[in-house]
Amino acid sequence: MRIIVGITGGIAAYKAPELVRLLKKAGHEVRCAATEHALEFVTRVTLETVSGAPLYSNLFASGRTEHISLKDWGEILVVAPATANIIGKVAGGIADDALSTLLLAFSQKPVIMAPAMNCEMWAHPAVQRNVALLKSWGIRMVGPEEGELACGVNGVGRMAEPEQIVDAVCQSESLKLKGERWLVTAGPTYERIDSVRFIGNYSSGKMGFALAEALAKQGADVELVTGPTYLNVSNCQHINVHRVESAREMYAAATEAFPRCQGAILSAAVADYRPAECADHKLKKQGDEGMTLQLVQNPDILATLGGMKRESQRLVGFALETDHELENAQGKLKRKNLDYIVMNSLRDKGAGFGTDTNKVTILAADGSRKESPLLSKKEVAEMIVQEVTS
């Protein structure tokens, strides 16, 4: 990989040459970018010697837009050490020197930061807020570690060792879905009766959101189409959220996105029926008489995508069953032209709507089967992604 190592003005900058050396030894190409204060701790000659390339440290050198050309060259940017100052600059969108400008230009590529600072600084609410924000954008933090700090105290704030940072880079390198786009549907749909009432179900969207995060963790760009839910994604950099309400809105979003995708996992609990008419006002009770609703069938999203599916695409459906689980799931797998179907049963304690756990059986079109014990939905999602993308 082509790796840019950014160095900021902290005492841990003395570890940067060793980090560069280890990355080069692992076969990567490396260039360095440093702040003015970083060069108080490690010299230009050292960084240029270990990297074998000119150092980028002056935003105005020769009048060139080097932060753009370097961004185009690099595949991943590693900031080590990452001081409270550079973390705050990125969180605030500030670009006032070579490295901070490069970081903002690098917004669509992987960034790893290895924080290093005094333990009281690390614990400050402003720093923790900024770190949480950067994580939500998809920036990965390695460390800091607990240990003896330059100020003589012991605490959390010590930069991760170069070997740990290299391991994090290697993990980024092995993202098997990098360059792929996947569609995920999540949550319930609401089918309006009138201006205040709807037909819906108990789906929370937790399984679908966990699947989107698991795909993004493997490097995929995800189109997440979700019905009404309170959930938000953490990997905003790689997950594009489309919020819809009804089955027809979800159908439109899913069928528009699927042709651009390598695969789709449809976990949403889509209403099979909707009221034939929706009143634009609140319907009032009419004496003691009941209400009769005429329902019409919604479009079948999974079957439609099964009919659209190219040979190179993978399509995964879900089957939430209450009886004859295996028989019903296998029928759905074949009938809707799926590659996999994920079956779970409301009879399994801890599985189903609204829970933080799930227990599933993954059925493949070739007849193979994989079962999970009761796990967190995050763990189940990672197992599903591993199985359907292998």
DRENNU-754659 format. One record per residue (C-alpha): x, y, z; residue number from 1. Coordinates in Angstrom, 2 decimals, decimal comma, m for minus. Layout:
BEGIN
[atom [X Y Z] NUM]
...
***
This chain:
BEGIN
[atom [0,00 0,00 0,00] 1]
[atom [0,96 3,65 m0,40] 2]
[atom [0,95 4,99 3,15] 3]
[atom [1,34 8,55 4,41] 4]
[atom [2,64 8,87 7,97] 5]
[atom [1,65 12,17 9,59] 6]
[atom [3,73 13,34 12,56] 7]
[atom [2,62 16,01 15,03] 8]
[atom [4,37 17,90 17,80] 9]
[atom [4,42 15,47 20,71] 10]
[atom [7,32 13,76 22,43] 11]
[atom [6,13 10,44 20,98] 12]
[atom [7,24 11,76 17,58] 13]
[atom [10,57 10,09 18,32] 14]
[atom [8,82 6,75 17,54] 15]
[atom [7,80 7,87 14,04] 16]
[atom [11,04 6,79 12,28] 17]
[atom [10,65 3,28 13,70] 18]
[atom [7,02 3,18 12,50] 19]
[atom [8,14 4,21 9,02] 20]
[atom [10,90 1,60 9,08] 21]
[atom [8,47 m1,19 10,03] 22]
[atom [5,98 m0,16 7,34] 23]
[atom [8,74 m0,17 4,72] 24]
[atom [9,94 m3,55 5,96] 25]
[atom [6,39 m4,88 5,48] 26]
[atom [6,60 m3,90 1,81] 27]
[atom [4,67 m0,62 1,82] 28]
[atom [5,62 2,63 0,14] 29]
[atom [5,79 5,45 2,71] 30]
[atom [5,87 9,22 2,58] 31]
[atom [5,88 11,51 5,60] 32]
[atom [4,00 14,71 6,41] 33]
[atom [4,94 16,67 9,52] 34]
[atom [3,81 19,76 11,38] 35]
[atom [6,24 22,54 12,23] 36]
[atom [6,23 21,48 15,89] 37]
[atom [6,89 17,84 14,99] 38]
[atom [10,24 18,89 13,55] 39]
[atom [11,25 20,07 17,02] 40]
[atom [11,27 16,39 18,06] 41]
[atom [12,42 14,56 14,91] 42]
[atom [14,44 15,98 12,04] 43]
[atom [13,59 16,32 8,39] 44]
[atom [16,75 14,42 7,44] 45]
[atom [15,73 11,46 9,60] 46]
[atom [12,22 11,24 8,16] 47]
[atom [13,40 11,63 4,56] 48]
[atom [16,13 9,02 5,09] 49]
[atom [13,90 6,32 6,59] 50]
[atom [11,05 6,93 4,12] 51]
[atom [13,22 7,45 1,06] 52]
[atom [10,99 10,33 m0,05] 53]
[atom [10,83 14,14 0,40] 54]
[atom [9,05 15,34 3,55] 55]
[atom [5,83 17,34 3,19] 56]
[atom [5,77 20,03 5,87] 57]
[atom [5,25 23,40 4,18] 58]
[atom [1,79 24,17 2,80] 59]
[atom [3,20 26,93 0,57] 60]
[atom [6,34 25,23 m0,70] 61]
[atom [6,96 26,20 m4,32] 62]
[atom [3,35 27,38 m4,61] 63]
[atom [2,15 23,79 m5,26] 64]
[atom [m1,08 22,18 m4,06] 65]
[atom [0,94 19,33 m2,60] 66]
[atom [m1,80 18,34 m0,14] 67]
[atom [m3,95 17,36 m3,15] 68]
[atom [m1,24 15,49 m5,07] 69]
[atom [m0,16 13,67 m1,89] 70]
[atom [m3,80 12,81 m1,12] 71]
[atom [m4,16 11,37 m4,62] 72]
[atom [m0,99 9,30 m4,13] 73]
[atom [m1,76 7,90 m0,68] 74]
[atom [m4,14 5,01 0,05] 75]
[atom [m4,14 5,38 3,84] 76]
[atom [m3,06 8,14 6,24] 77]
[atom [m1,60 7,26 9,64] 78]
[atom [m1,17 10,07 12,18] 79]
[atom [1,31 9,07 14,90] 80]
[atom [1,47 10,73 17,29] 81]
[atom [m1,95 12,40 17,09] 82]
[atom [m1,98 15,26 19,58] 83]
[atom [m5,06 16,85 21,12] 84]
[atom [m4,37 19,78 18,79] 85]
[atom [m4,58 17,83 15,51] 86]
[atom [m7,60 15,84 16,74] 87]
[atom [m9,35 19,12 17,58] 88]
[atom [m8,46 20,66 14,24] 89]
[atom [m9,93 17,78 12,24] 90]
[atom [m13,07 17,72 14,43] 91]
[atom [m13,49 21,46 13,85] 92]
[atom [m12,70 21,40 10,14] 93]
[atom [m9,61 23,57 10,60] 94]
[atom [m6,88 23,43 7,97] 95]
[atom [m4,10 25,88 8,82] 96]
[atom [m0,92 23,89 8,12] 97]
[atom [0,38 21,13 5,87] 98]
[atom [m0,88 18,13 7,85] 99]
[atom [m4,30 19,47 8,88] 100]
[atom [m4,97 20,51 5,27] 101]
[atom [m3,96 17,04 4,06] 102]
[atom [m6,26 15,43 6,63] 103]
[atom [m9,28 17,37 5,44] 104]
[atom [m8,47 16,55 1,82] 105]
[atom [m8,22 12,85 2,82] 106]
[atom [m11,90 12,64 3,82] 107]
[atom [m12,83 9,78 1,46] 108]
[atom [m9,92 7,46 2,35] 109]
[atom [m8,98 5,49 5,49] 110]
[atom [m7,37 7,41 8,33] 111]
[atom [m5,78 5,88 11,43] 112]
[atom [m4,78 8,00 14,43] 113]
[atom [m2,55 7,00 17,34] 114]
[atom [m3,37 9,55 20,07] 115]
[atom [m0,61 10,60 22,47] 116]
[atom [m0,88 13,25 25,21] 117]
[atom [m0,94 13,86 28,94] 118]
[atom [m3,54 11,71 30,72] 119]
[atom [m5,46 14,76 31,98] 120]
[atom [m5,62 16,13 28,45] 121]
[atom [m6,85 12,77 27,13] 122]
[atom [m9,59 12,67 29,78] 123]
[atom [m10,80 16,22 29,05] 124]
[atom [m14,43 16,26 27,84] 125]
[atom [m13,51 18,31 24,77] 126]
[atom [m10,92 15,76 23,65] 127]
[atom [m13,28 12,84 24,30] 128]
[atom [m16,03 14,61 22,34] 129]
[atom [m13,67 15,20 19,41] 130]
[atom [m12,44 11,59 19,44] 131]
[atom [m16,03 10,29 19,46] 132]
[atom [m16,86 12,56 16,51] 133]
[atom [m13,86 11,38 14,51] 134]
[atom [m14,75 7,75 15,22] 135]
[atom [m18,29 8,40 13,97] 136]
[atom [m16,74 9,57 10,70] 137]
[atom [m14,89 6,27 10,35] 138]
[atom [m11,47 7,41 11,59] 139]
[atom [m9,85 4,56 13,54] 140]
[atom [m8,11 5,21 16,85] 141]
[atom [m5,23 2,96 17,97] 142]
[atom [m4,56 3,54 21,65] 143]
[atom [m3,63 5,44 23,67] 144]
[atom [m2,10 3,01 26,13] 145]
[atom [m1,62 3,23 29,87] 146]
[atom [1,94 3,68 31,07] 147]
[atom [4,63 6,13 32,08] 148]
[atom [4,25 9,46 30,30] 149]
[atom [6,87 12,04 29,39] 150]
[atom [5,68 14,27 32,26] 151]
[atom [6,66 11,56 34,75] 152]
[atom [3,19 10,35 35,74] 153]
[atom [1,48 7,07 34,94] 154]
[atom [m1,82 7,17 33,10] 155]
[atom [m3,65 6,70 29,82] 156]
[atom [m2,08 8,79 27,10] 157]
[atom [0,97 6,88 25,92] 158]
[atom [1,11 6,35 22,15] 159]
[atom [0,59 2,79 20,95] 160]
[atom [3,81 1,05 20,00] 161]
[atom [4,77 1,11 16,29] 162]
[atom [4,11 m2,64 16,01] 163]
[atom [0,48 m2,13 17,11] 164]
[atom [0,02 0,64 14,57] 165]
[atom [1,45 m1,56 11,80] 166]
[atom [m1,03 m4,28 12,79] 167]
[atom [m3,89 m1,77 12,42] 168]
[atom [m2,62 m0,83 8,96] 169]
[atom [m2,47 m4,51 7,96] 170]
[atom [m6,09 m4,96 9,07] 171]
[atom [m7,12 m2,03 6,88] 172]
[atom [m5,20 m3,60 4,01] 173]
[atom [m7,18 m6,85 4,33] 174]
[atom [m10,64 m5,28 3,92] 175]
[atom [m12,07 m7,89 1,59] 176]
[atom [m15,09 m5,83 0,50] 177]
[atom [m13,13 m2,70 m0,34] 178]
[atom [m14,49 m1,22 m3,55] 179]
[atom [m17,83 m3,07 m3,28] 180]
[atom [m21,24 m1,51 m2,68] 181]
[atom [m23,96 m3,35 m0,74] 182]
[atom [m27,62 m2,66 m0,11] 183]
[atom [m29,15 m3,31 3,32] 184]
[atom [m32,77 m2,84 4,36] 185]
[atom [m33,68 m2,45 8,02] 186]
[atom [m36,51 m1,77 10,44] 187]
[atom [m40,27 m1,82 10,01] 188]
[atom [m42,50 m0,09 7,51] 189]
[atom [m45,50 1,99 8,55] 190]
[atom [m48,62 1,84 6,37] 191]
[atom [m50,86 4,83 7,05] 192]
[atom [m54,56 4,45 7,90] 193]
[atom [m55,13 8,17 8,42] 194]
[atom [m53,12 11,22 9,47] 195]
[atom [m52,30 9,76 12,93] 196]
[atom [m52,63 5,94 12,71] 197]
[atom [m50,70 3,27 10,87] 198]
[atom [m50,23 m0,50 10,49] 199]
[atom [m46,75 m1,53 11,60] 200]
[atom [m44,75 m4,13 13,49] 201]
[atom [m42,28 m4,38 16,38] 202]
[atom [m39,04 m4,35 14,36] 203]
[atom [m36,39 m2,06 15,91] 204]
[atom [m33,94 m2,09 12,97] 205]
[atom [m31,08 m3,30 15,21] 206]
[atom [m30,24 m6,32 13,04] 207]
[atom [m30,15 m4,30 9,81] 208]
[atom [m28,03 m1,53 11,31] 209]
[atom [m25,60 m4,14 12,69] 210]
[atom [m25,34 m5,69 9,21] 211]
[atom [m24,60 m2,30 7,65] 212]
[atom [m21,83 m1,68 10,20] 213]
[atom [m20,38 m5,17 9,66] 214]
[atom [m20,25 m4,67 5,88] 215]
[atom [m18,64 m1,24 6,29] 216]
[atom [m16,11 m2,73 8,70] 217]
[atom [m15,00 m5,00 5,83] 218]
[atom [m14,53 m1,99 3,54] 219]
[atom [m17,86 m1,95 1,69] 220]
[atom [m19,83 1,18 0,90] 221]
[atom [m23,37 0,55 2,13] 222]
[atom [m26,72 1,89 0,99] 223]
[atom [m28,87 1,44 4,12] 224]
[atom [m32,59 1,82 3,47] 225]
[atom [m34,38 1,94 6,80] 226]
[atom [m37,93 2,27 7,95] 227]
[atom [m38,83 4,36 11,01] 228]
[atom [m36,28 3,80 13,81] 229]
[atom [m34,40 5,82 16,42] 230]
[atom [m31,06 4,23 15,44] 231]
[atom [m28,08 5,98 13,84] 232]
[atom [m24,93 4,58 12,23] 233]
[atom [m21,42 5,09 13,61] 234]
[atom [m19,55 4,63 10,30] 235]
[atom [m20,94 7,67 8,51] 236]
[atom [m18,05 7,62 6,04] 237]
[atom [m19,12 4,33 4,42] 238]
[atom [m22,85 4,04 5,18] 239]
[atom [m25,35 6,16 3,26] 240]
[atom [m28,68 6,16 5,13] 241]
[atom [m31,99 6,46 3,26] 242]
[atom [m34,91 6,92 5,69] 243]
[atom [m38,32 5,84 4,41] 244]
[atom [m41,70 5,11 5,95] 245]
[atom [m43,83 2,83 3,80] 246]
[atom [m43,21 m0,41 1,94] 247]
[atom [m43,63 1,37 m1,39] 248]
[atom [m41,01 3,96 m0,44] 249]
[atom [m38,62 1,18 0,61] 250]
[atom [m39,37 m0,65 m2,67] 251]
[atom [m38,49 2,46 m4,70] 252]
[atom [m35,23 3,08 m2,81] 253]
[atom [m34,13 m0,57 m2,89] 254]
[atom [m34,86 m1,17 m6,57] 255]
[atom [m33,06 2,07 m7,49] 256]
[atom [m29,93 1,16 m5,49] 257]
[atom [m29,63 m2,58 m6,21] 258]
[atom [m28,33 m2,39 m9,82] 259]
[atom [m25,26 m0,47 m8,52] 260]
[atom [m24,51 m3,02 m5,79] 261]
[atom [m22,51 m6,24 m5,62] 262]
[atom [m24,99 m7,63 m3,12] 263]
[atom [m27,96 m6,98 m0,88] 264]
[atom [m29,08 m8,16 2,55] 265]
[atom [m32,76 m7,49 3,11] 266]
[atom [m33,50 m7,71 6,84] 267]
[atom [m36,37 m5,19 7,01] 268]
[atom [m39,74 m6,36 8,33] 269]
[atom [m41,80 m5,05 5,42] 270]
[atom [m45,58 m4,92 5,75] 271]
[atom [m47,23 m7,36 3,35] 272]
[atom [m50,40 m5,24 3,17] 273]
[atom [m51,45 m1,60 3,35] 274]
[atom [m54,86 0,10 3,62] 275]
[atom [m56,48 0,55 0,22] 276]
[atom [m57,18 4,19 1,14] 277]
[atom [m55,50 6,59 3,54] 278]
[atom [m57,57 9,40 5,03] 279]
[atom [m55,94 12,84 5,14] 280]
[atom [m57,55 13,51 8,52] 281]
[atom [m58,06 11,61 11,76] 282]
[atom [m60,90 9,14 11,39] 283]
[atom [m63,52 9,50 14,12] 284]
[atom [m65,43 6,75 15,85] 285]
[atom [m68,89 6,19 14,44] 286]
[atom [m71,01 5,31 17,48] 287]
[atom [m70,47 1,76 18,69] 288]
[atom [m69,74 0,39 15,26] 289]
[atom [m66,38 m1,14 14,44] 290]
[atom [m64,07 m0,12 11,62] 291]
[atom [m63,51 m2,21 8,53] 292]
[atom [m60,24 m1,72 6,63] 293]
[atom [m59,75 m2,98 3,13] 294]
[atom [m56,12 m4,05 2,67] 295]
[atom [m54,21 m4,39 m0,58] 296]
[atom [m50,91 m6,16 m1,13] 297]
[atom [m47,61 m4,25 m1,10] 298]
[atom [m44,97 m4,87 m3,77] 299]
[atom [m42,60 m7,74 m2,89] 300]
[atom [m39,13 m6,16 m2,63] 301]
[atom [m37,22 m9,41 m2,19] 302]
[atom [m38,93 m11,16 m5,12] 303]
[atom [m38,42 m8,12 m7,35] 304]
[atom [m34,69 m7,99 m6,60] 305]
[atom [m34,51 m11,77 m7,12] 306]
[atom [m35,90 m11,22 m10,60] 307]
[atom [m33,45 m8,37 m11,29] 308]
[atom [m30,38 m10,14 m9,88] 309]
[atom [m27,38 m10,56 m12,14] 310]
[atom [m25,27 m13,70 m11,90] 311]
[atom [m22,46 m11,72 m10,25] 312]
[atom [m24,72 m10,31 m7,51] 313]
[atom [m25,54 m11,94 m4,17] 314]
[atom [m28,98 m11,61 m2,62] 315]
[atom [m29,72 m12,45 1,00] 316]
[atom [m33,17 m12,50 2,56] 317]
[atom [m34,52 m12,96 6,08] 318]
[atom [m37,28 m15,27 7,25] 319]
[atom [m38,80 m14,63 10,67] 320]
[atom [m40,99 m17,64 11,37] 321]
[atom [m43,28 m18,87 14,13] 322]
[atom [m43,88 m22,43 12,91] 323]
[atom [m42,56 m24,86 10,26] 324]
[atom [m39,49 m22,60 10,26] 325]
[atom [m37,11 m24,64 8,11] 326]
[atom [m39,72 m25,63 5,53] 327]
[atom [m40,97 m22,05 5,12] 328]
[atom [m37,47 m20,58 4,89] 329]
[atom [m36,33 m23,10 2,25] 330]
[atom [m39,44 m22,39 0,20] 331]
[atom [m38,79 m18,65 0,33] 332]
[atom [m35,12 m19,16 m0,61] 333]
[atom [m36,06 m21,00 m3,81] 334]
[atom [m39,21 m19,04 m4,69] 335]
[atom [m37,51 m15,64 m4,57] 336]
[atom [m34,24 m16,64 m6,30] 337]
[atom [m32,00 m15,95 m3,27] 338]
[atom [m28,42 m16,99 m2,67] 339]
[atom [m28,93 m17,17 1,10] 340]
[atom [m31,74 m16,83 3,58] 341]
[atom [m31,29 m16,08 7,28] 342]
[atom [m33,93 m17,86 9,35] 343]
[atom [m34,86 m17,02 12,91] 344]
[atom [m37,78 m18,04 15,03] 345]
[atom [m39,87 m16,06 17,48] 346]
[atom [m40,00 m19,26 19,52] 347]
[atom [m36,28 m18,89 20,35] 348]
[atom [m35,91 m16,90 23,56] 349]
[atom [m33,79 m13,78 23,01] 350]
[atom [m34,33 m13,72 19,23] 351]
[atom [m36,64 m11,60 17,12] 352]
[atom [m37,93 m8,05 17,33] 353]
[atom [m36,50 m5,44 19,69] 354]
[atom [m33,86 m7,63 21,36] 355]
[atom [m30,10 m7,01 21,45] 356]
[atom [m29,46 m10,70 20,70] 357]
[atom [m30,38 m13,13 17,96] 358]
[atom [m30,11 m16,80 17,04] 359]
[atom [m30,14 m17,65 13,35] 360]
[atom [m29,69 m20,37 10,78] 361]
[atom [m28,14 m19,36 7,44] 362]
[atom [m29,42 m21,48 4,55] 363]
[atom [m27,59 m21,38 1,20] 364]
[atom [m28,97 m22,13 m2,25] 365]
[atom [m26,48 m25,01 m2,56] 366]
[atom [m28,11 m26,75 0,42] 367]
[atom [m25,45 m25,93 3,03] 368]
[atom [m26,48 m24,62 6,42] 369]
[atom [m24,81 m22,75 9,29] 370]
[atom [m26,35 m22,21 12,70] 371]
[atom [m25,43 m19,70 15,38] 372]
[atom [m25,95 m19,89 19,12] 373]
[atom [m27,62 m16,95 20,87] 374]
[atom [m25,24 m14,02 20,25] 375]
[atom [m25,35 m10,25 20,21] 376]
[atom [m26,79 m8,86 16,99] 377]
[atom [m23,38 m7,36 16,24] 378]
[atom [m21,79 m10,82 16,44] 379]
[atom [m24,59 m12,38 14,38] 380]
[atom [m24,18 m9,65 11,75] 381]
[atom [m20,45 m10,29 11,47] 382]
[atom [m21,12 m14,03 11,12] 383]
[atom [m23,69 m13,42 8,37] 384]
[atom [m21,39 m11,07 6,46] 385]
[atom [m18,53 m13,53 6,74] 386]
[atom [m20,72 m16,37 5,44] 387]
[atom [m22,43 m14,60 2,53] 388]
[atom [m19,31 m12,82 1,22] 389]
[atom [m16,84 m15,72 1,41] 390]
***
